[in-house]
């Protein structure tokens, strides 16, 4: 089992920045990738960004150039730096890890961007 705890969400004005963190604990060996998804009210959960153990990253087109995912392997933590936030970025952001083909999810952290 892997436990994930997200932090860093909150209310920010459009154009502002937030940094999300997600700390993993438990069976944290053999993690393939860590990442972030988000779910806005009334919409399906969607990929935001992922990062592999080796540092390869992947971003949704909607956040490219604005968001940066990074990880600190020694602390088993993944970050999401979000800049130039837009109202459409408002959502609950979920941390996820893939461990040997099994996905684990955090409880989510709410990001609200006001116009």
ABEGO torsion letter per residue (X at the ends): XBBBBBBGBEBBBBGBBBBBBBBBBEBABGBABBBBBBBBBGBBBBBABBBBAAGBBBBBAAABGABBBBBBAAAGBBBBBBBGBBAAABBBBBBBBBBGGBBBBBAEBBBBBBX
